[in-house]
Amino acid sequence: MIVTADDFGVDVAVNEAVELAYNEGILTCASLMVGGRAVVDAVDRTRRMKGLGVGLHITLADGRPVSQRRNVRSLIDHEGRFKNTLVSSGVSWFFNPIVRHQLAREIDAQFRAFIATGLVMDHVNVHKHLHFHPTVAAMIISIGRRYGMLAVRVPDEPRDILMKAEPGVDVPKSRLKPLLWLLRRRMTRARLLQNDNVFGLAWTGAMTEDRLLALITHLPEGLNEIYSHPATADAKDMRRGVRGYKYREELAALMSPRVRQALIANNVTLARFSGSLNKG
């Protein structure tokens, strides 16, 4: 089981939580936002955390580009932040050649920014899982392989496991299955490592201790990834905190002795993507 913290570098409170959860908890990986306000602090902390699998958290929404504004004007709003109109953005990514050119330029810039940190790239994933979009997926594969990308998260969450973990709670069926199937096919053809299952979509911002314990009990065979958003502060105390996210509870879950005991009891092995390459 890979245990990942997303949004590494977005805020010092997130970086603090990553360091705590790795040193004193079950965290094995973190996904770095290279355009985040606290990215320098995140990289500095990573150098103290030998063995943490740090990957690139490509950001195309809810953040700022790494490229200069003039090079990505079609991707940003008047404040210089990525547009959050995901439906219209998705259409333009597919049909508009000017937008596609700028999108590829920004994805390339984020890979270059990660390489410039000197960190080893454990994996790649995308904020809000936007690589289910065929255009974004194709670009990440073609660009990422030039920078040594070896593993990518596939945001495919098994509904039946969630319903076993929380009996009586209905989980809506995903409408993205055809796109996820295409994404898996492309990753397989590119010989990239991918997780068999991921957990964190339906319970995003609320991966609490009880839910971690339930998932560990019902964890399917294969390479599983659980991701969360831990922080040492509440949403109201962070500049870009998401209202309703249980940041502190998610950190507590990652550091819970009960969770560690459950891993042992259920013979679950903790891993990084880079430590699982022989399973691809």
N, C-alpha and C positions, 0 to 999 in steps of 0.2 A: 504494500500500500504506500503510495506517494502522498505526502501531506504538504500542501502548498499554501502559502499566503500570497494573495494577489495584491496589487497596488503598492508594492514595495517602492518607496521613493516619493510617494505622493505627499507624505507628511511625516514629521519626526516622530509623532505618536505611533504611526504604523511601523516605522523603522525600529523603534524601541520594542514593540511587540514581537517583531520578527526575531530580534536578538534574544529576547526572553524565551520565546517559544522554541527556539532552536537549542539554546543552551540548557534549558530546564524542562523542556517539554518534548513533544513528538514531531515537531515540524522538521521536514527534510528539505523543502524547497521554497523559494520565493521568486515571484515574477516581477521584474524591475520595470517601472515606468521611466524610460530614459528622459522624458520631458517633464517629470515631476519636480515640484518645488524643492524637495528634500533628497534629490538623487545623489548629490555629492556626499551627504551624510550616510545614505544607504550604502554606497560603494565603500566608504571608509569602514563602516561596521562589518561589511562582508569580509574584508581582509582579516578581521579578527575571528571570523566564524569559519574555520577550516572545515571543509566537508559539506557546507551548505550548497545545495544545487540551485544556482541562480540562473533564471531564464529571462527572456525578453517578453515583456507584456506590451505588445504593440497596441498603440492607442490611436484610434481614428474617430473617436467621439468622447465627449465629456473630458476634454483636456486641451492642451495647446500643442501645435506642431513643433517638431524639431527644426524643420526647414524654415528658411526666411519667408516672411509673409508673401512677398511678391512671387514666390515660386509655387504657392499653394492657395492662391486667392479663391479658387472655386470650392475649396474644402472648409473654409473658415467663415465665421460671422464678422460683424463689425467690431467686435471686441478682440478678434484674433484667436478665438477658440474654435475648435471643430464644431461644425453644425450638428445639432442633435435631432434634426429632422431625418430620422433613419430611413423612412420609406422613400422619400424623395432622393436622399443621398444614394440609396441602393440602386435606384433607377438610373441616376446619372453615372454611377460607377460602371454600370453595365453598358449603357448606350452612348455616352458622351466621350469621344476620344481625348478631348482636352482635359476633362476631369480624370480620366484613366491615367493619363500621362502624369498629372500632378499627384495622384494617389500612389503610383509606382515610385515617384521621386521621394515622397514622404516615407514610405515603407523602407526604401533603401537608406534614407537618412537615419531612421531609427536603428536599423541593423548596424550602420557605421558608428553611431553613437555608443551602442553597446560594446562593440569591439574596441572602441577607443578607451573604455574603462580598464581594459586589460583582464577582465573577468572571462572565465571559461563559460561558454553558453551551454547550459544544461538542457534547455527546452525553449520552445516558443509557444505563446498563446496570445489571444487577442482580447482586449477589454470589451466587454459586452458580447464576446464570442462572435464577433462580426466576420470571422473567417468562414462561417457557414455560407457567406455570399461567394458564389463561384469566382467572381473577378478577384476578390481579395485572396481567396485560397490559392488561385493560380499564381498571383503575384508573390505571395509569401513563399511558395515552393520554389519558383524560379529565382527569386532574389535571395532567399534564405540559404539555399544550397551553396551559393557563391561565398557566403560568410561562415560556412561550416555548420549550419543547422542540421541536427540529427534527430530531433524529437519534437512532436507537436501535439498539443492537447486536442482531442476530439470531444466536443461538448455533447456527448451522448449519454444521457442519464436514464438508467433502467427504471421505468415506472413501477414494475412489480416489486422491486426491492424497497422502494420508498413506501409502498403500501403495506409491505410486511413490517417495516420499521415503525410505521405509525398506523396501526390498524384502525379502520373506521374513517380515516381521512382520505378523501378522494383527491387524486392527483390528475390534473388534466392531461390528456394525450398530446404529445408533441406534434406540431404540424410541420416540423423540420426534418422528419425522417428521410425523405428523398434527398434533401440537400446534404444531410449527414452521411448518407450512403455514398453520395458522390465524393464528399470530402475524404472519407475513408479510402475509397478506391484510388483517388489521386495520391494520397499519402503512401499507400501500399506500392503503387507504381513507382513512386519516387524513392522507395526503400527507406522511408522515415519511420522511426519508432512512434507508436501511438498507444495511448491507453485503451484498454478494453471497455472500461466504464469510468464515468466521472460522477461525483456527487458534490452538490453545491449550487445547482441551478434553482431547483424548486425552493430550497431553503436558504437562498442567498441572503447574507446579512444576519442569519439566525442559525448558524451551525453550532448549536449549544451542546453542553456535555451530554444531556439525555439523547440527543440525536446522534452524536458521535458513537455513543455506547450502542444504540440500536443498530446503526449501520455496521459497526464492527461485528455484531452478532450475526447479521444477515449478509455479510460481504460475499459476493460471488467469487468464483475462481477467476484467475487472470490478473492482469495488471490494472489495479484500481487507483484512481486519484480522488482524493477529497481536498477541496480547496475552501478557504474561508478568508475573512477580512478582519483579522485581529488588530487591535490598537490599544494603547494605554489611556486613551481619552474617549469621551463620548462624542457623538456626531456634532453637537452644538459647540464643542470646543475645538473643532478642526475646521480649517478654512473650506475644505471641500468634503466635509463629512456628509454621509447620506442619511437623511432623516429616517429613523426606524431601525437602522442597523444596530445590532447588539455587539458592538466592537469589543467591549470589555468581557462580555460573556463568552465570545468566541476565543479570546485569548485565554480565559480561565479554562475553557474546554481543552485547549491544546496542551495545557500544563497540568491537567487533572491526573492524580494518581490512579483514580478509578479507570480512566481511559487507558492508561499504560498497562494496568493489570488485565483489562479486557483484551488487549492486543496479545498478551502472553497466553491468556486462557484460550484464545481462539486461533493460536498459531499463525498470527499475522506478522509478516516481515515488513519492516519499514524500508523504504528504498527511495532513490532519486531516479529521474529518467536516465541519467548517464550511467547509473548502476544497473540498469535493466536492459541495456542494449542487446544483450544476448538473447532476449526474449522476443525480439521483434519478428 
